[in-house]
Amino acid sequence: MCTSTLVLAQDGMKKDAMHNDAMKSDMKSMDANGDGMISKDEYMKSSGATAAKWDAMSKNKDGMVDMKAMQMEHDKMMKDDGMMKADPNKKDGGGH
């Protein structure tokens, strides 16, 4: 049973990693001018973008979102939605 739990945990971690890689790729494609920042115009051209999502993001003094900050926002959203799996190696107890 421990082996099957480990396999399921590894499968979940692989899916999370693939999702994160896809998100990073999406963010890079949003950055049309390659400055490492996402403007509202760049963001609104991406699929699934809404003004409400844009308004909820942390922006710098110029009203832009840093790609690193956007990744952190995405990770927080994934965690809040329960989509990111906890690391099975960080559980209390014997790790079984």
Secondary structure as a PSIPRED ss2 file (coil, helix, strand):
# PSIPRED VFORMAT (PSIPRED V4.0)

   1 M C   1.000  0.000  0.000
   2 C H   0.000  1.000  0.000
   3 T H   0.000  1.000  0.000
   4 S H   0.000  1.000  0.000
   5 T H   0.000  1.000  0.000
   6 L H   0.000  1.000  0.000
   7 V H   0.000  1.000  0.000
   8 L H   0.000  1.000  0.000
   9 A H   0.000  1.000  0.000
  10 Q H   0.000  1.000  0.000
  11 D H   0.000  1.000  0.000
  12 G H   0.000  1.000  0.000
  13 M H   0.000  1.000  0.000
  14 K H   0.000  1.000  0.000
  15 K H   0.000  1.000  0.000
  16 D H   0.000  1.000  0.000
  17 A H   0.000  1.000  0.000
  18 M H   0.000  1.000  0.000
  19 H H   0.000  1.000  0.000
  20 N H   0.000  1.000  0.000
  21 D H   0.000  1.000  0.000
  22 A H   0.000  1.000  0.000
  23 M H   0.000  1.000  0.000
  24 K H   0.000  1.000  0.000
  25 S H   0.000  1.000  0.000
  26 D H   0.000  1.000  0.000
  27 M H   0.000  1.000  0.000
  28 K H   0.000  1.000  0.000
  29 S H   0.000  1.000  0.000
  30 M H   0.000  1.000  0.000
  31 D C   1.000  0.000  0.000
  32 A C   1.000  0.000  0.000
  33 N C   1.000  0.000  0.000
  34 G C   1.000  0.000  0.000
  35 D C   1.000  0.000  0.000
  36 G C   1.000  0.000  0.000
  37 M E   0.000  0.000  1.000
  38 I E   0.000  0.000  1.000
  39 S C   1.000  0.000  0.000
  40 K H   0.000  1.000  0.000
  41 D H   0.000  1.000  0.000
  42 E H   0.000  1.000  0.000
  43 Y H   0.000  1.000  0.000
  44 M H   0.000  1.000  0.000
  45 K C   1.000  0.000  0.000
  46 S C   1.000  0.000  0.000
  47 S C   1.000  0.000  0.000
  48 G C   1.000  0.000  0.000
  49 A C   1.000  0.000  0.000
  50 T C   1.000  0.000  0.000
  51 A H   0.000  1.000  0.000
  52 A H   0.000  1.000  0.000
  53 K H   0.000  1.000  0.000
  54 W H   0.000  1.000  0.000
  55 D H   0.000  1.000  0.000
  56 A H   0.000  1.000  0.000
  57 M C   1.000  0.000  0.000
  58 S C   1.000  0.000  0.000
  59 K C   1.000  0.000  0.000
  60 N C   1.000  0.000  0.000
  61 K C   1.000  0.000  0.000
  62 D C   1.000  0.000  0.000
  63 G C   1.000  0.000  0.000
  64 M C   1.000  0.000  0.000
  65 V E   0.000  0.000  1.000
  66 D E   0.000  0.000  1.000
  67 M H   0.000  1.000  0.000
  68 K H   0.000  1.000  0.000
  69 A H   0.000  1.000  0.000
  70 M H   0.000  1.000  0.000
  71 Q H   0.000  1.000  0.000
  72 M H   0.000  1.000  0.000
  73 E H   0.000  1.000  0.000
  74 H H   0.000  1.000  0.000
  75 D H   0.000  1.000  0.000
  76 K H   0.000  1.000  0.000
  77 M H   0.000  1.000  0.000
  78 M H   0.000  1.000  0.000
  79 K H   0.000  1.000  0.000
  80 D H   0.000  1.000  0.000
  81 D C   1.000  0.000  0.000
  82 G C   1.000  0.000  0.000
  83 M C   1.000  0.000  0.000
  84 M C   1.000  0.000  0.000
  85 K C   1.000  0.000  0.000
  86 A C   1.000  0.000  0.000
  87 D C   1.000  0.000  0.000
  88 P H   0.000  1.000  0.000
  89 N H   0.000  1.000  0.000
  90 K H   0.000  1.000  0.000
  91 K C   1.000  0.000  0.000
  92 D C   1.000  0.000  0.000
  93 G C   1.000  0.000  0.000
  94 G C   1.000  0.000  0.000
  95 G C   1.000  0.000  0.000
  96 H C   1.000  0.000  0.000
